């Protein structure tokens, strides 16, 4: 909330006798008042007696999407626009289990006005899939946009039967199509995990791309070939303290940050490294458990000089574990490169130009 500005009566009146402002304002005939009744009225007209309230910054409000339930955000900046790709919770109120069939995108140039795009992609766009459009991640390379998605495979099942696919487009809002006609990661991929969901891709400064994913206390990473749709080498274990699911990589200065959901119900915690392949040094909790939502799934992005933490809660009317809503708040790195705990707000973040 805004605070009163300094332009009050106290700042313009003589203060030798320290007369309470209320006495001067209410009673201009006070013996110590320099104002006559007429002078006080003139002061009111000039605005000298009225406190100046600081202007409230323009904000969107959290959640940023109220037309539908959205979850598992993935941010991408392209051409001075922020794109937030989301899952879509469709489960009816009171029912159990995630019901997710497609993905949306919300774009903004100023963090206040958003445009909805979608649905841009569905599990039905992958002939090898049979449902469950879970968490996803979008990245850009050489003018093409790659959308990595979690889906249930219709044929391959050794453990939970989830797989990671990839779609491609020439633009950030599509049209997207299955890039390879098959899954990139399945239960049969050597050294994959029991629940192959929550992909996150980071293209490093040298052009090498890495795919991270995992759930149920088991994370993995692998290099991608330059074409972004083939694995390049073996799958490695992701070793991070308290890791549960939802890995996400961002880099600031010379530090790599690995944020992820820890435990279940989840907090968001993070580790840091000088290398994208680790080792990862644990740093702590940056986002507490959420009321009504057992999952915690984050994306981190720098946009127009500000850092943002993008996540979901369950605070819309009728919200809950399977009916979540995407939010945006500030992310702050201190002078030592540590991430301060995220302060959740109802307002979201101020408008940027």
ABEGO torsion letter per residue (X at the ends): XBBBBABBAAAABBAAAGBBAAAAAABAABAABABBAAAAAAAAAAGAABBBBBBBBBBAEOBABAABBBBGBBBBBBGGBBBBBBBBBABBBGBBEBBBABBBBBBBAAGABBBBBOBABBAAABAABAEGBBBBBBBBBGGBBBBBBBBBBAABBABAGBBBBBBBBABAAOBBBBAAGBBABBAABBGBBABBBGBBBBBBAAGBBBBBBEBGGBBBBBBBBAAGABBBEBBBBBBBBGBABGBBBBBBEABBBBBBBBEOBBBBBBBBBABAAOBBBBAEBABBBBBGBABBBBBBBBBGGBBBBBBBBAABBGBBAABBBBBBBBBBBBAAGBBBBBBBBAAEBBBBX
